[in-house]
Amino acid sequence: MTGSAPYRSTPVFDQDTLPAALRRRHNTKAGVWGLIRVLEGQLTLTYLDPPSEVILTPGNPGLVEPQQPHFVTPDGPMKMQVDFYDHPPG
């Protein structure tokens, strides 16, 4: 378990309710880390700089660093949530 809690979390999204803004290029603000947690299924996290892709699953969350451009793509039925931190999550 991490030593600190996020300061904010999104609602839980599924493949149908995932906002369009998260499906296209976006980034976190300066000083904000995002931890993408998949609760069911899987999701592809695409980093744009430098370019790479990671498959996120319930056992493999994805970390987005401050101002890092990225987007996510559901890989079939899934549920996910993003936790936001003002420091690197433990």
PyMOL Python script that loads the backbone (N, CA, C, O; Angstrom):
from pymol import cmd

cmd.read_pdbstr("""\
ATOM      1  N   MET A   1       0.845  -1.193   0.000  1.00  0.00           N
ATOM      2  CA  MET A   1       0.000   0.000   0.000  1.00  0.00           C
ATOM      3  C   MET A   1       0.885   1.249   0.000  1.00  0.00           C
ATOM      4  O   MET A   1       1.937   1.274   0.640  1.00  0.00           O
ATOM      5  N   THR A   2       0.452   2.277  -0.719  1.00  0.00           N
ATOM      6  CA  THR A   2       1.246   3.489  -0.790  1.00  0.00           C
ATOM      7  C   THR A   2       1.096   4.276   0.499  1.00  0.00           C
ATOM      8  O   THR A   2       0.115   4.124   1.227  1.00  0.00           O
ATOM      9  N   GLY A   3       2.081   5.118   0.772  1.00  0.00           N
ATOM     10  CA  GLY A   3       2.080   5.886   1.998  1.00  0.00           C
ATOM     11  C   GLY A   3       1.243   7.143   1.926  1.00  0.00           C
ATOM     12  O   GLY A   3       1.062   7.820   2.938  1.00  0.00           O
ATOM     13  N   SER A   4       0.728   7.471   0.755  1.00  0.00           N
ATOM     14  CA  SER A   4      -0.062   8.684   0.646  1.00  0.00           C
ATOM     15  C   SER A   4      -1.254   8.466  -0.270  1.00  0.00           C
ATOM     16  O   SER A   4      -1.206   7.661  -1.200  1.00  0.00           O
ATOM     17  N   ALA A   5      -2.316   9.192   0.009  1.00  0.00           N
ATOM     18  CA  ALA A   5      -3.544   9.063  -0.774  1.00  0.00           C
ATOM     19  C   ALA A   5      -3.558  10.113  -1.888  1.00  0.00           C
ATOM     20  O   ALA A   5      -2.940  11.170  -1.756  1.00  0.00           O
ATOM     21  N   PRO A   6      -4.257   9.824  -2.972  1.00  0.00           N
ATOM     22  CA  PRO A   6      -4.385  10.828  -4.030  1.00  0.00           C
ATOM     23  C   PRO A   6      -5.214  12.014  -3.522  1.00  0.00           C
ATOM     24  O   PRO A   6      -6.033  11.869  -2.615  1.00  0.00           O
ATOM     25  N   TYR A   7      -4.988  13.182  -4.120  1.00  0.00           N
ATOM     26  CA  TYR A   7      -5.788  14.340  -3.721  1.00  0.00           C
ATOM     27  C   TYR A   7      -7.113  14.379  -4.463  1.00  0.00           C
ATOM     28  O   TYR A   7      -8.039  15.081  -4.055  1.00  0.00           O
ATOM     29  N   ARG A   8      -7.206  13.607  -5.580  1.00  0.00           N
ATOM     30  CA  ARG A   8      -8.452  13.562  -6.331  1.00  0.00           C
ATOM     31  C   ARG A   8      -8.458  12.291  -7.163  1.00  0.00           C
ATOM     32  O   ARG A   8      -7.409  11.815  -7.595  1.00  0.00           O
ATOM     33  N   SER A   9      -9.649  11.747  -7.383  1.00  0.00           N
ATOM     34  CA  SER A   9      -9.815  10.587  -8.258  1.00  0.00           C
ATOM     35  C   SER A   9     -10.990  10.833  -9.189  1.00  0.00           C
ATOM     36  O   SER A   9     -11.955  11.505  -8.824  1.00  0.00           O
ATOM     37  N   THR A  10     -10.901  10.290 -10.382  1.00  0.00           N
ATOM     38  CA  THR A  10     -12.024  10.385 -11.318  1.00  0.00           C
ATOM     39  C   THR A  10     -13.093   9.395 -10.892  1.00  0.00           C
ATOM     40  O   THR A  10     -12.843   8.524 -10.059  1.00  0.00           O
ATOM     41  N   PRO A  11     -14.291   9.527 -11.465  1.00  0.00           N
ATOM     42  CA  PRO A  11     -15.262   8.441 -11.316  1.00  0.00           C
ATOM     43  C   PRO A  11     -14.701   7.188 -11.994  1.00  0.00           C
ATOM     44  O   PRO A  11     -13.713   7.262 -12.726  1.00  0.00           O
ATOM     45  N   VAL A  12     -15.327   6.053 -11.749  1.00  0.00           N
ATOM     46  CA  VAL A  12     -14.963   4.824 -12.465  1.00  0.00           C
ATOM     47  C   VAL A  12     -15.613   4.907 -13.847  1.00  0.00           C
ATOM     48  O   VAL A  12     -16.820   5.115 -13.964  1.00  0.00           O
ATOM     49  N   PHE A  13     -14.795   4.740 -14.894  1.00  0.00           N
ATOM     50  CA  PHE A  13     -15.291   4.753 -16.271  1.00  0.00           C
ATOM     51  C   PHE A  13     -15.252   3.343 -16.829  1.00  0.00           C
ATOM     52  O   PHE A  13     -14.400   2.541 -16.447  1.00  0.00           O
ATOM     53  N   ASP A  14     -16.187   3.037 -17.749  1.00  0.00           N
ATOM     54  CA  ASP A  14     -16.097   1.782 -18.495  1.00  0.00           C
ATOM     55  C   ASP A  14     -15.886   2.135 -19.970  1.00  0.00           C
ATOM     56  O   ASP A  14     -15.729   3.305 -20.319  1.00  0.00           O
ATOM     57  N   GLN A  15     -15.884   1.119 -20.827  1.00  0.00           N
ATOM     58  CA  GLN A  15     -15.598   1.358 -22.241  1.00  0.00           C
ATOM     59  C   GLN A  15     -16.617   2.293 -22.876  1.00  0.00           C
ATOM     60  O   GLN A  15     -16.308   2.931 -23.883  1.00  0.00           O
ATOM     61  N   ASP A  16     -17.827   2.397 -22.320  1.00  0.00           N
ATOM     62  CA  ASP A  16     -18.859   3.262 -22.886  1.00  0.00           C
ATOM     63  C   ASP A  16     -18.854   4.669 -22.284  1.00  0.00           C
ATOM     64  O   ASP A  16     -19.221   5.633 -22.956  1.00  0.00           O
ATOM     65  N   THR A  17     -18.443   4.786 -21.031  1.00  0.00           N
ATOM     66  CA  THR A  17     -18.491   6.091 -20.358  1.00  0.00           C
ATOM     67  C   THR A  17     -17.137   6.815 -20.344  1.00  0.00           C
ATOM     68  O   THR A  17     -17.047   7.950 -19.876  1.00  0.00           O
ATOM     69  N   LEU A  18     -16.093   6.164 -20.851  1.00  0.00           N
ATOM     70  CA  LEU A  18     -14.773   6.804 -20.901  1.00  0.00           C
ATOM     71  C   LEU A  18     -14.865   8.076 -21.746  1.00  0.00           C
ATOM     72  O   LEU A  18     -15.206   8.004 -22.926  1.00  0.00           O
ATOM     73  N   PRO A  19     -14.563   9.251 -21.155  1.00  0.00           N
ATOM     74  CA  PRO A  19     -14.714  10.508 -21.900  1.00  0.00           C
ATOM     75  C   PRO A  19     -13.830  10.572 -23.141  1.00  0.00           C
ATOM     76  O   PRO A  19     -12.712  10.057 -23.157  1.00  0.00           O
ATOM     77  N   ALA A  20     -14.360  11.216 -24.177  1.00  0.00           N
ATOM     78  CA  ALA A  20     -13.607  11.385 -25.426  1.00  0.00           C
ATOM     79  C   ALA A  20     -12.288  12.103 -25.171  1.00  0.00           C
ATOM     80  O   ALA A  20     -11.297  11.824 -25.846  1.00  0.00           O
ATOM     81  N   ALA A  21     -12.257  13.022 -24.208  1.00  0.00           N
ATOM     82  CA  ALA A  21     -11.030  13.775 -23.921  1.00  0.00           C
ATOM     83  C   ALA A  21      -9.888  12.862 -23.487  1.00  0.00           C
ATOM     84  O   ALA A  21      -8.722  13.177 -23.724  1.00  0.00           O
ATOM     85  N   LEU A  22     -10.215  11.723 -22.848  1.00  0.00           N
ATOM     86  CA  LEU A  22      -9.166  10.800 -22.418  1.00  0.00           C
ATOM     87  C   LEU A  22      -8.711   9.884 -23.561  1.00  0.00           C
ATOM     88  O   LEU A  22      -7.643   9.275 -23.496  1.00  0.00           O
ATOM     89  N   ARG A  23      -9.533   9.797 -24.599  1.00  0.00           N
ATOM     90  CA  ARG A  23      -9.222   8.945 -25.744  1.00  0.00           C
ATOM     91  C   ARG A  23      -8.353   9.651 -26.779  1.00  0.00           C
ATOM     92  O   ARG A  23      -7.894   9.026 -27.735  1.00  0.00           O
ATOM     93  N   ARG A  24      -8.127  10.947 -26.596  1.00  0.00           N
ATOM     94  CA  ARG A  24      -7.261  11.693 -27.521  1.00  0.00           C
ATOM     95  C   ARG A  24      -6.156  12.368 -26.716  1.00  0.00           C
ATOM     96  O   ARG A  24      -6.190  12.386 -25.485  1.00  0.00           O
ATOM     97  N   ARG A  25      -5.199  12.909 -27.413  1.00  0.00           N
ATOM     98  CA  ARG A  25      -4.015  13.502 -26.774  1.00  0.00           C
ATOM     99  C   ARG A  25      -4.414  14.493 -25.677  1.00  0.00           C
ATOM    100  O   ARG A  25      -5.211  15.404 -25.896  1.00  0.00           O
ATOM    101  N   HIS A  26      -3.844  14.289 -24.509  1.00  0.00           N
ATOM    102  CA  HIS A  26      -4.005  15.224 -23.391  1.00  0.00           C
ATOM    103  C   HIS A  26      -2.831  15.009 -22.451  1.00  0.00           C
ATOM    104  O   HIS A  26      -2.035  14.093 -22.655  1.00  0.00           O
ATOM    105  N   ASN A  27      -2.715  15.833 -21.432  1.00  0.00           N
ATOM    106  CA  ASN A  27      -1.631  15.653 -20.466  1.00  0.00           C
ATOM    107  C   ASN A  27      -2.072  16.183 -19.110  1.00  0.00           C
ATOM    108  O   ASN A  27      -3.026  16.951 -18.994  1.00  0.00           O
ATOM    109  N   THR A  28      -1.347  15.747 -18.094  1.00  0.00           N
ATOM    110  CA  THR A  28      -1.602  16.258 -16.753  1.00  0.00           C
ATOM    111  C   THR A  28      -0.953  17.639 -16.639  1.00  0.00           C
ATOM    112  O   THR A  28      -0.108  18.012 -17.453  1.00  0.00           O
ATOM    113  N   LYS A  29      -1.356  18.376 -15.633  1.00  0.00           N
ATOM    114  CA  LYS A  29      -0.801  19.708 -15.398  1.00  0.00           C
ATOM    115  C   LYS A  29       0.585  19.602 -14.778  1.00  0.00           C
ATOM    116  O   LYS A  29       0.996  18.529 -14.338  1.00  0.00           O
ATOM    117  N   ALA A  30       1.296  20.712 -14.745  1.00  0.00           N
ATOM    118  CA  ALA A  30       2.596  20.756 -14.082  1.00  0.00           C
ATOM    119  C   ALA A  30       2.420  20.358 -12.627  1.00  0.00           C
ATOM    120  O   ALA A  30       1.498  20.827 -11.959  1.00  0.00           O
ATOM    121  N   GLY A  31       3.300  19.495 -12.132  1.00  0.00           N
ATOM    122  CA  GLY A  31       3.250  19.081 -10.737  1.00  0.00           C
ATOM    123  C   GLY A  31       2.188  18.057 -10.398  1.00  0.00           C
ATOM    124  O   GLY A  31       1.925  17.799  -9.224  1.00  0.00           O
ATOM    125  N   VAL A  32       1.562  17.458 -11.433  1.00  0.00           N
ATOM    126  CA  VAL A  32       0.495  16.468 -11.203  1.00  0.00           C
ATOM    127  C   VAL A  32       0.862  15.139 -11.857  1.00  0.00           C
ATOM    128  O   VAL A  32       1.150  15.082 -13.053  1.00  0.00           O
ATOM    129  N   TRP A  33       0.848  14.068 -11.057  1.00  0.00           N
ATOM    130  CA  TRP A  33       1.057  12.704 -11.537  1.00  0.00           C
ATOM    131  C   TRP A  33      -0.307  12.022 -11.600  1.00  0.00           C
ATOM    132  O   TRP A  33      -1.135  12.191 -10.705  1.00  0.00           O
ATOM    133  N   GLY A  34      -0.533  11.254 -12.657  1.00  0.00           N
ATOM    134  CA  GLY A  34      -1.766  10.476 -12.776  1.00  0.00           C
ATOM    135  C   GLY A  34      -1.438   9.000 -12.717  1.00  0.00           C
ATOM    136  O   GLY A  34      -0.543   8.522 -13.414  1.00  0.00           O
ATOM    137  N   LEU A  35      -2.175   8.276 -11.872  1.00  0.00           N
ATOM    138  CA  LEU A  35      -2.010   6.826 -11.795  1.00  0.00           C
ATOM    139  C   LEU A  35      -3.291   6.205 -12.344  1.00  0.00           C
ATOM    140  O   LEU A  35      -4.353   6.304 -11.730  1.00  0.00           O
ATOM    141  N   ILE A  36      -3.179   5.566 -13.505  1.00  0.00           N
ATOM    142  CA  ILE A  36      -4.335   4.951 -14.159  1.00  0.00           C
ATOM    143  C   ILE A  36      -4.466   3.527 -13.640  1.00  0.00           C
ATOM    144  O   ILE A  36      -3.579   2.695 -13.833  1.00  0.00           O
ATOM    145  N   ARG A  37      -5.590   3.261 -12.976  1.00  0.00           N
ATOM    146  CA  ARG A  37      -5.830   1.941 -12.392  1.00  0.00           C
ATOM    147  C   ARG A  37      -6.956   1.245 -13.150  1.00  0.00           C
ATOM    148  O   ARG A  37      -8.071   1.762 -13.223  1.00  0.00           O
ATOM    149  N   VAL A  38      -6.669   0.082 -13.710  1.00  0.00           N
ATOM    150  CA  VAL A  38      -7.676  -0.723 -14.385  1.00  0.00           C
ATOM    151  C   VAL A  38      -8.283  -1.650 -13.336  1.00  0.00           C
ATOM    152  O   VAL A  38      -7.570  -2.391 -12.660  1.00  0.00           O
ATOM    153  N   LEU A  39      -9.602  -1.600 -13.211  1.00  0.00           N
ATOM    154  CA  LEU A  39     -10.305  -2.417 -12.224  1.00  0.00           C
ATOM    155  C   LEU A  39     -10.791  -3.736 -12.824  1.00  0.00           C
ATOM    156  O   LEU A  39     -10.872  -4.749 -12.131  1.00  0.00           O
ATOM    157  N   GLU A  40     -11.114  -3.713 -14.125  1.00  0.00           N
ATOM    158  CA  GLU A  40     -11.539  -4.914 -14.853  1.00  0.00           C
ATOM    159  C   GLU A  40     -11.105  -4.762 -16.303  1.00  0.00           C
ATOM    160  O   GLU A  40     -11.101  -3.654 -16.841  1.00  0.00           O
ATOM    161  N   GLY A  41     -10.740  -5.873 -16.939  1.00  0.00           N
ATOM    162  CA  GLY A  41     -10.375  -5.844 -18.353  1.00  0.00           C
ATOM    163  C   GLY A  41      -8.994  -5.276 -18.574  1.00  0.00           C
ATOM    164  O   GLY A  41      -8.111  -5.415 -17.728  1.00  0.00           O
ATOM    165  N   GLN A  42      -8.806  -4.626 -19.734  1.00  0.00           N
ATOM    166  CA  GLN A  42      -7.517  -4.004 -20.010  1.00  0.00           C
ATOM    167  C   GLN A  42      -7.694  -2.773 -20.883  1.00  0.00           C
ATOM    168  O   GLN A  42      -8.731  -2.564 -21.512  1.00  0.00           O
ATOM    169  N   LEU A  43      -6.632  -1.961 -20.895  1.00  0.00           N
ATOM    170  CA  LEU A  43      -6.628  -0.652 -21.520  1.00  0.00           C
ATOM    171  C   LEU A  43      -5.230  -0.444 -22.094  1.00  0.00           C
ATOM    172  O   LEU A  43      -4.249  -0.860 -21.478  1.00  0.00           O
ATOM    173  N   THR A  44      -5.119   0.187 -23.251  1.00  0.00           N
ATOM    174  CA  THR A  44      -3.811   0.536 -23.789  1.00  0.00           C
ATOM    175  C   THR A  44      -3.527   2.001 -23.470  1.00  0.00           C
ATOM    176  O   THR A  44      -4.318   2.884 -23.805  1.00  0.00           O
ATOM    177  N   LEU A  45      -2.395   2.248 -22.823  1.00  0.00           N
ATOM    178  CA  LEU A  45      -1.923   3.597 -22.534  1.00  0.00           C
ATOM    179  C   LEU A  45      -0.849   3.924 -23.570  1.00  0.00           C
ATOM    180  O   LEU A  45       0.162   3.228 -23.660  1.00  0.00           O
ATOM    181  N   THR A  46      -1.069   4.978 -24.347  1.00  0.00           N
ATOM    182  CA  THR A  46      -0.110   5.390 -25.368  1.00  0.00           C
ATOM    183  C   THR A  46       0.548   6.689 -24.921  1.00  0.00           C
ATOM    184  O   THR A  46      -0.119   7.707 -24.740  1.00  0.00           O
ATOM    185  N   TYR A  47       1.865   6.640 -24.747  1.00  0.00           N
ATOM    186  CA  TYR A  47       2.659   7.832 -24.448  1.00  0.00           C
ATOM    187  C   TYR A  47       3.105   8.411 -25.786  1.00  0.00           C
ATOM    188  O   TYR A  47       3.469   7.665 -26.696  1.00  0.00           O
ATOM    189  N   LEU A  48       3.080   9.735 -25.910  1.00  0.00           N
ATOM    190  CA  LEU A  48       3.437  10.361 -27.174  1.00  0.00           C
ATOM    191  C   LEU A  48       4.849  10.926 -27.196  1.00  0.00           C
ATOM    192  O   LEU A  48       5.398  11.146 -28.276  1.00  0.00           O
ATOM    193  N   ASP A  49       5.455  11.167 -26.034  1.00  0.00           N
ATOM    194  CA  ASP A  49       6.796  11.746 -25.994  1.00  0.00           C
ATOM    195  C   ASP A  49       7.552  11.248 -24.770  1.00  0.00           C
ATOM    196  O   ASP A  49       7.353  11.773 -23.675  1.00  0.00           O
ATOM    197  N   PRO A  50       8.415  10.246 -24.928  1.00  0.00           N
ATOM    198  CA  PRO A  50       8.719   9.518 -26.163  1.00  0.00           C
ATOM    199  C   PRO A  50       7.622   8.501 -26.465  1.00  0.00           C
ATOM    200  O   PRO A  50       6.938   8.034 -25.555  1.00  0.00           O
ATOM    201  N   PRO A  51       7.453   8.157 -27.750  1.00  0.00           N
ATOM    202  CA  PRO A  51       6.370   7.256 -28.134  1.00  0.00           C
ATOM    203  C   PRO A  51       6.561   5.840 -27.577  1.00  0.00           C
ATOM    204  O   PRO A  51       7.624   5.236 -27.723  1.00  0.00           O
ATOM    205  N   SER A  52       5.511   5.333 -26.940  1.00  0.00           N
ATOM    206  CA  SER A  52       5.498   3.939 -26.479  1.00  0.00           C
ATOM    207  C   SER A  52       4.076   3.581 -26.069  1.00  0.00           C
ATOM    208  O   SER A  52       3.232   4.456 -25.878  1.00  0.00           O
ATOM    209  N   GLU A  53       3.826   2.287 -25.939  1.00  0.00           N
ATOM    210  CA  GLU A  53       2.522   1.794 -25.508  1.00  0.00           C
ATOM    211  C   GLU A  53       2.701   0.807 -24.374  1.00  0.00           C
ATOM    212  O   GLU A  53       3.673   0.052 -24.333  1.00  0.00           O
ATOM    213  N   VAL A  54       1.743   0.821 -23.446  1.00  0.00           N
ATOM    214  CA  VAL A  54       1.749  -0.113 -22.322  1.00  0.00           C
ATOM    215  C   VAL A  54       0.336  -0.660 -22.186  1.00  0.00           C
ATOM    216  O   VAL A  54      -0.637   0.091 -22.260  1.00  0.00           O
ATOM    217  N   ILE A  55       0.223  -1.974 -21.986  1.00  0.00           N
ATOM    218  CA  ILE A  55      -1.078  -2.589 -21.713  1.00  0.00           C
ATOM    219  C   ILE A  55      -1.306  -2.531 -20.205  1.00  0.00           C
ATOM    220  O   ILE A  55      -0.510  -3.057 -19.427  1.00  0.00           O
ATOM    221  N   LEU A  56      -2.395  -1.892 -19.803  1.00  0.00           N
ATOM    222  CA  LEU A  56      -2.726  -1.787 -18.380  1.00  0.00           C
ATOM    223  C   LEU A  56      -3.777  -2.826 -18.020  1.00  0.00           C
ATOM    224  O   LEU A  56      -4.746  -3.033 -18.751  1.00  0.00           O
ATOM    225  N   THR A  57      -3.565  -3.475 -16.880  1.00  0.00           N
ATOM    226  CA  THR A  57      -4.477  -4.499 -16.364  1.00  0.00           C
ATOM    227  C   THR A  57      -4.670  -4.241 -14.873  1.00  0.00           C
ATOM    228  O   THR A  57      -4.007  -3.367 -14.314  1.00  0.00           O
ATOM    229  N   PRO A  58      -5.563  -4.984 -14.216  1.00  0.00           N
ATOM    230  CA  PRO A  58      -5.724  -4.765 -12.774  1.00  0.00           C
ATOM    231  C   PRO A  58      -4.416  -4.897 -11.985  1.00  0.00           C
ATOM    232  O   PRO A  58      -4.265  -4.249 -10.949  1.00  0.00           O
ATOM    233  N   GLY A  59      -3.479  -5.710 -12.445  1.00  0.00           N
ATOM    234  CA  GLY A  59      -2.209  -5.861 -11.742  1.00  0.00           C
ATOM    235  C   GLY A  59      -1.092  -4.977 -12.266  1.00  0.00           C
ATOM    236  O   GLY A  59       0.022  -5.010 -11.743  1.00  0.00           O
ATOM    237  N   ASN A  60      -1.380  -4.179 -13.303  1.00  0.00           N
ATOM    238  CA  ASN A  60      -0.350  -3.349 -13.934  1.00  0.00           C
ATOM    239  C   ASN A  60      -0.900  -1.951 -14.224  1.00  0.00           C
ATOM    240  O   ASN A  60      -1.334  -1.682 -15.344  1.00  0.00           O
ATOM    241  N   PRO A  61      -0.886  -1.053 -13.221  1.00  0.00           N
ATOM    242  CA  PRO A  61      -1.367   0.317 -13.445  1.00  0.00           C
ATOM    243  C   PRO A  61      -0.380   1.111 -14.293  1.00  0.00           C
ATOM    244  O   PRO A  61       0.755   0.684 -14.503  1.00  0.00           O
ATOM    245  N   GLY A  62      -0.818   2.263 -14.774  1.00  0.00           N
ATOM    246  CA  GLY A  62       0.031   3.113 -15.599  1.00  0.00           C
ATOM    247  C   GLY A  62       0.260   4.460 -14.947  1.00  0.00           C
ATOM    248  O   GLY A  62      -0.671   5.078 -14.433  1.00  0.00           O
ATOM    249  N   LEU A  63       1.506   4.912 -14.970  1.00  0.00           N
ATOM    250  CA  LEU A  63       1.868   6.200 -14.384  1.00  0.00           C
ATOM    251  C   LEU A  63       2.077   7.227 -15.481  1.00  0.00           C
ATOM    252  O   LEU A  63       2.796   6.988 -16.451  1.00  0.00           O
ATOM    253  N   VAL A  64       1.433   8.380 -15.310  1.00  0.00           N
ATOM    254  CA  VAL A  64       1.618   9.499 -16.229  1.00  0.00           C
ATOM    255  C   VAL A  64       2.291  10.612 -15.437  1.00  0.00           C
ATOM    256  O   VAL A  64       1.768  11.059 -14.416  1.00  0.00           O
ATOM    257  N   GLU A  65       3.438  11.051 -15.904  1.00  0.00           N
ATOM    258  CA  GLU A  65       4.190  12.101 -15.221  1.00  0.00           C
ATOM    259  C   GLU A  65       3.631  13.473 -15.574  1.00  0.00           C
ATOM    260  O   GLU A  65       2.892  13.605 -16.550  1.00  0.00           O
ATOM    261  N   PRO A  66       3.975  14.497 -14.795  1.00  0.00           N
ATOM    262  CA  PRO A  66       3.460  15.840 -15.080  1.00  0.00           C
ATOM    263  C   PRO A  66       3.732  16.277 -16.519  1.00  0.00           C
ATOM    264  O   PRO A  66       4.845  16.149 -17.027  1.00  0.00           O
ATOM    265  N   GLN A  67       2.695  16.792 -17.154  1.00  0.00           N
ATOM    266  CA  GLN A  67       2.740  17.343 -18.504  1.00  0.00           C
ATOM    267  C   GLN A  67       3.149  16.342 -19.573  1.00  0.00           C
ATOM    268  O   GLN A  67       3.589  16.743 -20.650  1.00  0.00           O
ATOM    269  N   GLN A  68       3.015  15.049 -19.301  1.00  0.00           N
ATOM    270  CA  GLN A  68       3.381  14.019 -20.272  1.00  0.00           C
ATOM    271  C   GLN A  68       2.193  13.748 -21.203  1.00  0.00           C
ATOM    272  O   GLN A  68       1.150  13.288 -20.738  1.00  0.00           O
ATOM    273  N   PRO A  69       2.327  14.022 -22.506  1.00  0.00           N
ATOM    274  CA  PRO A  69       1.210  13.792 -23.428  1.00  0.00           C
ATOM    275  C   PRO A  69       0.943  12.295 -23.603  1.00  0.00           C
ATOM    276  O   PRO A  69       1.864  11.489 -23.737  1.00  0.00           O
ATOM    277  N   HIS A  70      -0.356  11.949 -23.598  1.00  0.00           N
ATOM    278  CA  HIS A  70      -0.751  10.540 -23.665  1.00  0.00           C
ATOM    279  C   HIS A  70      -2.224  10.452 -24.033  1.00  0.00           C
ATOM    280  O   HIS A  70      -2.932  11.458 -24.069  1.00  0.00           O
ATOM    281  N   PHE A  71      -2.677   9.219 -24.307  1.00  0.00           N
ATOM    282  CA  PHE A  71      -4.107   8.925 -24.434  1.00  0.00           C
ATOM    283  C   PHE A  71      -4.315   7.459 -24.120  1.00  0.00           C
ATOM    284  O   PHE A  71      -3.364   6.677 -24.092  1.00  0.00           O
ATOM    285  N   VAL A  72      -5.583   7.086 -23.879  1.00  0.00           N
ATOM    286  CA  VAL A  72      -5.889   5.690 -23.565  1.00  0.00           C
ATOM    287  C   VAL A  72      -6.920   5.150 -24.549  1.00  0.00           C
ATOM    288  O   VAL A  72      -7.736   5.892 -25.095  1.00  0.00           O
ATOM    289  N   THR A  73      -6.860   3.828 -24.760  1.00  0.00           N
ATOM    290  CA  THR A  73      -7.783   3.137 -25.657  1.00  0.00           C
ATOM    291  C   THR A  73      -8.280   1.877 -24.958  1.00  0.00           C
ATOM    292  O   THR A  73      -7.470   1.025 -24.593  1.00  0.00           O
ATOM    293  N   PRO A  74      -9.600   1.737 -24.760  1.00  0.00           N
ATOM    294  CA  PRO A  74     -10.111   0.495 -24.164  1.00  0.00           C
ATOM    295  C   PRO A  74      -9.847  -0.693 -25.087  1.00  0.00           C
ATOM    296  O   PRO A  74      -9.986  -0.588 -26.306  1.00  0.00           O
ATOM    297  N   ASP A  75      -9.466  -1.816 -24.494  1.00  0.00           N
ATOM    298  CA  ASP A  75      -9.287  -3.063 -25.245  1.00  0.00           C
ATOM    299  C   ASP A  75     -10.449  -3.979 -24.874  1.00  0.00           C
ATOM    300  O   ASP A  75     -10.263  -4.960 -24.152  1.00  0.00           O
ATOM    301  N   GLY A  76     -11.647  -3.662 -25.366  1.00  0.00           N
ATOM    302  CA  GLY A  76     -12.830  -4.423 -25.020  1.00  0.00           C
ATOM    303  C   GLY A  76     -13.436  -3.923 -23.713  1.00  0.00           C
ATOM    304  O   GLY A  76     -13.117  -2.822 -23.263  1.00  0.00           O
ATOM    305  N   PRO A  77     -14.304  -4.721 -23.105  1.00  0.00           N
ATOM    306  CA  PRO A  77     -14.946  -4.311 -21.854  1.00  0.00           C
ATOM    307  C   PRO A  77     -13.911  -4.069 -20.763  1.00  0.00           C
ATOM    308  O   PRO A  77     -13.011  -4.882 -20.558  1.00  0.00           O
ATOM    309  N   MET A  78     -14.047  -2.947 -20.068  1.00  0.00           N
ATOM    310  CA  MET A  78     -13.089  -2.611 -19.010  1.00  0.00           C
ATOM    311  C   MET A  78     -13.720  -1.608 -18.056  1.00  0.00           C
ATOM    312  O   MET A  78     -14.737  -0.987 -18.363  1.00  0.00           O
ATOM    313  N   LYS A  79     -13.093  -1.463 -16.890  1.00  0.00           N
ATOM    314  CA  LYS A  79     -13.418  -0.409 -15.931  1.00  0.00           C
ATOM    315  C   LYS A  79     -12.098   0.163 -15.441  1.00  0.00           C
ATOM    316  O   LYS A  79     -11.164  -0.579 -15.137  1.00  0.00           O
ATOM    317  N   MET A  80     -12.025   1.499 -15.365  1.00  0.00           N
ATOM    318  CA  MET A  80     -10.787   2.148 -14.948  1.00  0.00           C
ATOM    319  C   MET A  80     -11.084   3.414 -14.173  1.00  0.00           C
ATOM    320  O   MET A  80     -12.192   3.949 -14.207  1.00  0.00           O
ATOM    321  N   GLN A  81     -10.052   3.883 -13.465  1.00  0.00           N
ATOM    322  CA  GLN A  81     -10.135   5.107 -12.680  1.00  0.00           C
ATOM    323  C   GLN A  81      -8.749   5.742 -12.667  1.00  0.00           C
ATOM    324  O   GLN A  81      -7.740   5.042 -12.741  1.00  0.00           O
ATOM    325  N   VAL A  82      -8.702   7.066 -12.572  1.00  0.00           N
ATOM    326  CA  VAL A  82      -7.423   7.762 -12.490  1.00  0.00           C
ATOM    327  C   VAL A  82      -7.327   8.447 -11.128  1.00  0.00           C
ATOM    328  O   VAL A  82      -8.236   9.167 -10.716  1.00  0.00           O
ATOM    329  N   ASP A  83      -6.219   8.211 -10.442  1.00  0.00           N
ATOM    330  CA  ASP A  83      -5.911   8.889  -9.177  1.00  0.00           C
ATOM    331  C   ASP A  83      -4.876   9.967  -9.475  1.00  0.00           C
ATOM    332  O   ASP A  83      -3.927   9.728 -10.222  1.00  0.00           O
ATOM    333  N   PHE A  84      -5.055  11.155  -8.895  1.00  0.00           N
ATOM    334  CA  PHE A  84      -4.130  12.265  -9.121  1.00  0.00           C
ATOM    335  C   PHE A  84      -3.365  12.578  -7.843  1.00  0.00           C
ATOM    336  O   PHE A  84      -3.932  12.616  -6.752  1.00  0.00           O
ATOM    337  N   TYR A  85      -2.062  12.801  -8.004  1.00  0.00           N
ATOM    338  CA  TYR A  85      -1.151  13.061  -6.896  1.00  0.00           C
ATOM    339  C   TYR A  85      -0.367  14.343  -7.168  1.00  0.00           C
ATOM    340  O   TYR A  85      -0.112  14.692  -8.320  1.00  0.00           O
ATOM    341  N   ASP A  86       0.015  15.044  -6.089  1.00  0.00           N
ATOM    342  CA  ASP A  86       0.856  16.236  -6.239  1.00  0.00           C
ATOM    343  C   ASP A  86       2.325  15.904  -5.970  1.00  0.00           C
ATOM    344  O   ASP A  86       3.140  16.800  -5.748  1.00  0.00           O
ATOM    345  N   HIS A  87       2.654  14.619  -5.992  1.00  0.00           N
ATOM    346  CA  HIS A  87       4.016  14.090  -5.816  1.00  0.00           C
ATOM    347  C   HIS A  87       4.022  12.710  -6.461  1.00  0.00           C
ATOM    348  O   HIS A  87       2.954  12.140  -6.679  1.00  0.00           O
ATOM    349  N   PRO A  88       5.190  12.157  -6.774  1.00  0.00           N
ATOM    350  CA  PRO A  88       5.202  10.814  -7.379  1.00  0.00           C
ATOM    351  C   PRO A  88       4.560   9.809  -6.413  1.00  0.00           C
ATOM    352  O   PRO A  88       4.978   9.717  -5.259  1.00  0.00           O
ATOM    353  N   PRO A  89       3.549   9.055  -6.870  1.00  0.00           N
ATOM    354  CA  PRO A  89       2.917   8.063  -5.991  1.00  0.00           C
ATOM    355  C   PRO A  89       3.903   6.969  -5.630  1.00  0.00           C
ATOM    356  O   PRO A  89       4.741   6.586  -6.446  1.00  0.00           O
ATOM    357  N   GLY A  90       3.803   6.463  -4.403  1.00  0.00           N
ATOM    358  CA  GLY A  90       4.701   5.412  -3.931  1.00  0.00           C
ATOM    359  C   GLY A  90       4.381   4.156  -4.614  1.00  0.00           C
ATOM    360  O   GLY A  90       5.021   3.135  -4.362  1.00  0.00           O
TER     361      GLY A  90
END
""", "prot")
cmd.dss("prot")
cmd.show_as("cartoon", "prot")
cmd.util.cbc("prot")
cmd.orient("prot")
